[in-house]
Amino acid sequence: MGACGTKEECEKSCQKRASIREIRERLEIIFDRMDQNNHGTVTYGQAMKFLMLSKRDIHKCEKDRTREVTRAVKKMFACAKAQQCRDHITEDEFIAGYTNVLYPQNLTLIQLEIQLRKLFGKVADMNADTFNQALNTHRVASI
């Protein structure tokens, strides 16, 4: 027996395709973690801090990590189709943009989790308390 019950149940669960609803729910959680002030928008700066924290790679120097995260945030804003004159994206823009990227890939639930982790780092699978604790530690260390 696997973690999901019988071997058949586990195989079936691993092969289940992620529905649009499941994708949107995961994206809502990620957006909420980025939106630390709960204004319903994420600024460029908030997205940078979020990804710097979540995509920590101890093997890269700070300059390379910053360059990688800057590229990722630019892609995030482009994916959300935010107007270039704005320095923020709304939750709807974020979810619609990434749903349009992820849903057509016909991902299984496991593939979705892997893809979200690639895009948003370890925070994609962190629980909210652990993430907030790590964020607060990061804020104190940077002051």
C-alpha positions as CSV (number, residue, x, y, z in Angstrom):
1,M,0.0,0.0,0.0
2,G,1.2,3.5,-0.9
3,A,0.6,6.8,0.8
4,C,-2.7,7.1,-1.1
5,G,-4.1,3.7,-0.2
6,T,-3.9,0.7,-2.5
7,K,-1.5,0.6,-5.4
8,E,-4.3,1.1,-7.9
9,E,-5.6,4.2,-6.0
10,C,-2.1,5.6,-5.9
11,E,-1.5,5.1,-9.6
12,K,-4.9,6.6,-10.5
13,S,-4.2,9.6,-8.3
14,C,-0.7,10.1,-9.9
15,Q,-2.2,10.0,-13.4
16,K,-5.2,12.4,-12.7
17,R,-5.1,15.5,-14.8
18,A,-5.1,18.8,-13.0
19,S,-8.4,20.6,-13.6
20,I,-8.6,24.3,-14.3
21,R,-10.2,24.7,-10.9
22,E,-7.2,22.9,-9.2
23,I,-4.7,25.1,-11.1
24,R,-6.5,28.3,-10.2
25,E,-6.7,27.2,-6.5
26,R,-3.0,26.6,-6.4
27,L,-2.3,30.0,-8.1
28,E,-4.6,31.8,-5.6
29,I,-2.5,30.4,-2.8
30,I,0.7,31.5,-4.4
31,F,-0.6,34.9,-5.1
32,D,-1.9,35.3,-1.5
33,R,1.6,34.5,-0.3
34,M,3.2,37.1,-2.5
35,D,0.6,39.7,-1.5
36,Q,1.9,40.3,2.0
37,N,-0.1,43.5,2.6
38,N,-3.4,42.0,1.3
39,H,-4.1,44.8,-1.1
40,G,-5.1,42.4,-3.9
41,T,-2.1,43.4,-6.0
42,V,1.5,42.4,-6.1
43,T,4.1,45.0,-6.8
44,Y,7.3,44.3,-8.7
45,G,9.2,44.7,-5.4
46,Q,7.0,42.2,-3.6
47,A,7.4,39.7,-6.4
48,M,11.2,40.1,-6.2
49,K,11.3,39.5,-2.5
50,F,9.0,36.5,-2.8
51,L,11.1,34.8,-5.4
52,M,14.4,35.7,-3.8
53,L,13.2,34.0,-0.7
54,S,11.5,31.0,-2.4
55,K,14.2,30.4,-5.1
56,R,17.1,30.4,-2.7
57,D,20.0,28.5,-4.3
58,I,23.0,28.4,-1.9
59,H,25.3,27.4,-4.8
60,K,24.7,30.7,-6.7
61,C,26.2,34.0,-5.9
62,E,23.9,36.9,-4.9
63,K,24.4,38.6,-8.3
64,D,23.4,35.5,-10.3
65,R,20.4,34.9,-8.1
66,T,19.3,38.5,-8.4
67,R,19.6,38.3,-12.2
68,E,17.7,35.0,-12.3
69,V,14.9,36.4,-10.1
70,T,14.7,39.6,-12.1
71,R,14.1,37.6,-15.3
72,A,11.5,35.5,-13.5
73,V,9.6,38.6,-12.3
74,K,9.7,40.1,-15.7
75,K,8.2,36.9,-17.1
76,M,5.6,36.9,-14.4
77,F,4.5,40.4,-15.3
78,A,4.5,39.6,-19.0
79,C,2.5,36.4,-18.4
80,A,0.0,38.4,-16.4
81,K,-0.1,40.8,-19.3
82,A,0.2,43.7,-16.9
83,Q,0.4,47.1,-18.6
84,Q,4.1,48.1,-18.8
85,C,3.4,51.4,-17.1
86,R,2.1,49.7,-14.0
87,D,4.4,48.3,-11.3
88,H,1.8,45.8,-10.0
89,I,-0.4,43.0,-11.1
90,T,-3.8,42.0,-9.8
91,E,-4.8,38.6,-8.6
92,D,-7.1,38.2,-11.6
93,E,-4.3,39.0,-14.1
94,F,-1.9,36.7,-12.3
95,I,-4.3,33.7,-12.2
96,A,-5.6,34.2,-15.7
97,G,-2.1,34.5,-17.1
98,Y,-0.7,31.4,-15.5
99,T,-3.9,29.4,-16.0
100,N,-3.5,30.1,-19.7
101,V,0.0,28.8,-19.6
102,L,-0.5,25.8,-17.4
103,Y,-3.9,24.4,-18.4
104,P,-3.2,23.7,-22.1
105,Q,-0.2,21.5,-21.0
106,N,-2.6,18.9,-19.7
107,L,-0.5,18.3,-16.6
108,T,-1.1,15.6,-14.0
109,L,-1.4,16.9,-10.4
110,I,2.2,15.8,-9.8
111,Q,3.4,17.5,-12.9
112,L,1.5,20.7,-11.9
113,E,3.3,20.7,-8.5
114,I,6.6,20.3,-10.2
115,Q,5.9,23.1,-12.6
116,L,4.7,25.4,-9.9
117,R,7.9,24.7,-7.9
118,K,10.0,25.5,-11.0
119,L,8.2,28.8,-11.5
120,F,7.8,30.0,-7.9
121,G,10.3,28.0,-5.9
122,K,10.0,26.1,-2.7
123,V,7.2,28.4,-1.5
124,A,4.8,26.7,-3.9
125,D,4.7,23.7,-1.6
126,M,5.3,25.4,1.7
127,N,2.5,25.8,4.2
128,A,1.6,29.4,5.0
129,D,3.0,29.4,8.5
130,T,6.4,28.2,7.5
131,F,6.5,30.7,4.6
132,N,5.5,33.7,6.8
133,Q,8.0,32.7,9.4
134,A,10.7,32.5,6.8
135,L,9.6,35.9,5.3
136,N,9.7,37.6,8.7
137,T,13.2,36.1,9.4
138,H,14.3,37.4,6.0
139,R,12.9,40.9,6.7
140,V,14.7,41.1,10.1
141,A,17.9,39.9,8.5
142,S,17.7,42.6,5.7
143,I,17.1,45.5,8.1
